[in-house]
């Protein structure tokens, strides 16, 4: 019983992570297609140059 509930919990976590990553990649793709470059260009470069 304990083993199956752990397996179910692990499966749920993986499912939720996959959903979140899919949503994030969809958002990133739509921002890239719409030409909003402030997300990909400005944020990362400024944070790397400061550190």
Backbone as ProteinMPNN parsed JSONL, in Angstrom:
{"seq_chain_A": "XXXXXXXXXXXXXXXXXXXXXXXXXXXXXXXXXXXXXXXXXXXXXXXXXXX", "coords_chain_A": {"N_chain_A": [[0.83, -1.212, 0.0], [1.885, 1.26, 0.84], [3.913, 1.558, -1.024], [2.576, 1.81, -3.492], [1.194, 4.219, -3.16], [3.303, 5.998, -2.966], [4.341, 5.733, -5.51], [2.218, 6.722, -6.98], [2.184, 9.364, -6.087], [4.666, 10.238, -7.032], [4.257, 10.016, -9.759], [2.266, 11.936, -10.072], [3.649, 14.275, -9.402], [5.575, 14.358, -11.447], [3.846, 14.651, -13.607], [2.702, 17.167, -13.077], [4.989, 18.783, -13.173], [5.709, 18.448, -15.849], [3.485, 19.587, -17.088], [3.755, 22.24, -16.21], [6.207, 22.95, -17.377], [5.547, 22.716, -20.074], [3.652, 24.738, -20.286], [5.265, 26.94, -19.728], [7.095, 26.831, -21.858], [5.348, 27.242, -23.961], [4.536, 29.858, -23.433], [6.981, 31.217, -23.683], [7.554, 30.683, -26.368], [5.419, 31.996, -27.642], [5.924, 34.613, -26.896], [8.357, 35.019, -28.158], [7.608, 34.724, -30.835], [5.908, 36.888, -31.073], [7.627, 38.962, -31.04], [8.591, 40.152, -28.764], [11.319, 41.028, -27.358], [12.38, 41.792, -24.972], [12.115, 40.055, -22.886], [13.776, 37.782, -23.376], [16.262, 38.89, -24.106], [17.009, 41.241, -22.504], [16.742, 40.594, -19.68], [18.383, 38.318, -18.945], [21.008, 38.972, -19.812], [21.643, 41.306, -18.369], [21.607, 40.385, -15.733], [23.678, 38.539, -15.751], [25.906, 40.105, -16.325], [26.16, 41.682, -14.09], [26.943, 39.939, -12.067]], "CA_chain_A": [[0.0, 0.0, 0.0], [2.759, 2.412, 0.906], [4.66, 1.657, -2.273], [1.722, 2.301, -4.58], [0.884, 5.632, -2.955], [4.51, 6.747, -3.321], [4.417, 5.716, -6.971], [1.185, 7.628, -7.464], [2.629, 10.726, -5.794], [5.759, 10.556, -7.952], [3.662, 10.196, -11.084], [1.558, 13.209, -10.056], [4.649, 15.34, -9.429], [6.122, 14.42, -12.806], [2.797, 15.185, -14.467], [2.591, 18.604, -12.82], [6.193, 19.425, -13.698], [5.613, 18.45, -17.308], [2.49, 20.592, -17.459], [4.324, 23.569, -15.98], [7.226, 23.203, -18.393], [4.859, 22.925, -21.347], [3.045, 26.063, -20.241], [6.348, 27.906, -19.809], [7.634, 26.849, -23.216], [4.342, 27.877, -24.814], [4.615, 31.292, -23.178], [8.23, 31.702, -24.272], [7.427, 30.627, -27.82], [4.504, 33.037, -28.102], [6.604, 35.899, -26.728], [9.374, 35.096, -29.208], [6.929, 34.934, -32.107], [5.301, 38.211, -31.105], [8.688, 39.943, -31.19], [8.904, 40.791, -27.494], [12.666, 40.556, -27.061], [12.825, 42.247, -23.66], [12.127, 38.9, -21.988], [14.921, 36.907, -23.6], [17.531, 39.605, -24.232], [17.355, 42.156, -21.424], [16.814, 40.037, -18.337], [19.511, 37.423, -18.693], [22.293, 39.62, -20.018], [21.917, 42.233, -17.286], [21.891, 39.654, -14.504], [24.986, 37.896, -15.865], [26.975, 41.101, -16.319], [26.307, 42.21, -12.739], [27.547, 38.99, -11.143]], "C_chain_A": [[0.87, 1.27, 0.0], [3.482, 2.634, -0.414], [3.808, 2.241, -3.398], [1.37, 3.773, -4.397], [2.098, 6.499, -3.27], [4.654, 6.822, -4.835], [3.405, 6.693, -7.557], [1.595, 9.08, -7.245], [3.726, 11.148, -6.753], [5.218, 10.822, -9.347], [2.956, 11.547, -11.165], [2.541, 14.373, -10.143], [5.238, 15.485, -10.823], [5.113, 15.013, -13.778], [2.687, 16.696, -14.306], [3.808, 19.357, -13.354], [6.147, 19.52, -15.214], [4.619, 19.491, -17.781], [3.046, 21.996, -17.316], [5.363, 23.915, -17.038], [6.596, 23.447, -19.752], [4.247, 24.314, -21.398], [4.12, 27.132, -20.397], [6.907, 27.983, -21.218], [6.639, 27.464, -24.189], [4.39, 29.393, -24.659], [5.849, 31.881, -23.827], [8.139, 31.729, -25.788], [6.522, 31.744, -28.327], [5.135, 34.415, -27.951], [7.656, 36.088, -27.813], [8.723, 35.394, -30.55], [6.334, 36.334, -32.198], [6.348, 39.313, -31.181], [9.028, 40.675, -29.912], [10.268, 40.292, -27.032], [13.15, 40.995, -25.689], [12.903, 41.085, -22.677], [13.411, 38.098, -22.147], [16.241, 37.681, -23.594], [17.892, 40.372, -22.953], [17.6, 41.486, -20.089], [18.074, 39.229, -18.085], [20.844, 38.154, -18.796], [22.623, 40.558, -18.856], [22.262, 41.488, -16.006], [23.261, 38.982, -14.571], [26.109, 38.933, -15.77], [27.187, 41.668, -14.912], [27.061, 41.24, -11.831], [28.999, 38.674, -11.439]], "O_chain_A": [[0.614, 2.217, -0.743], [3.641, 3.77, -0.862], [4.281, 3.076, -4.168], [1.259, 4.503, -5.382], [1.951, 7.608, -3.783], [5.045, 7.857, -5.377], [3.702, 7.405, -8.517], [1.381, 9.928, -8.112], [3.729, 12.279, -7.238], [5.665, 11.741, -10.032], [3.026, 12.228, -12.188], [2.304, 15.34, -10.867], [5.386, 16.599, -11.327], [5.476, 15.786, -14.665], [2.59, 17.422, -15.295], [3.672, 20.442, -13.92], [6.501, 20.547, -15.793], [4.868, 20.198, -18.758], [2.843, 22.845, -18.184], [5.398, 25.039, -17.537], [7.064, 24.301, -20.505], [4.311, 24.992, -22.424], [3.922, 28.116, -21.11], [7.166, 29.075, -21.725], [7.038, 28.135, -25.141], [4.297, 30.125, -25.645], [5.775, 32.936, -24.458], [8.592, 32.68, -26.425], [6.828, 32.374, -29.34], [4.909, 35.294, -28.783], [7.828, 37.193, -28.328], [9.222, 36.218, -31.317], [6.263, 36.906, -33.286], [6.001, 40.479, -31.367], [9.685, 41.715, -29.954], [10.362, 39.249, -26.385], [14.241, 40.601, -25.277], [13.685, 41.134, -21.727], [14.064, 37.771, -21.157], [17.248, 37.159, -23.114], [18.967, 40.166, -22.388], [18.591, 41.792, -19.426], [18.759, 39.454, -17.087], [21.717, 37.968, -17.948], [23.768, 40.598, -18.406], [23.137, 41.93, -15.261], [23.938, 38.868, -13.549], [27.157, 38.653, -15.188], [28.295, 42.092, -14.584], [27.753, 41.678, -10.912], [29.617, 37.884, -10.725]]}, "name": "protein", "num_of_chains": 1, "seq": "XXXXXXXXXXXXXXXXXXXXXXXXXXXXXXXXXXXXXXXXXXXXXXXXXXX"}
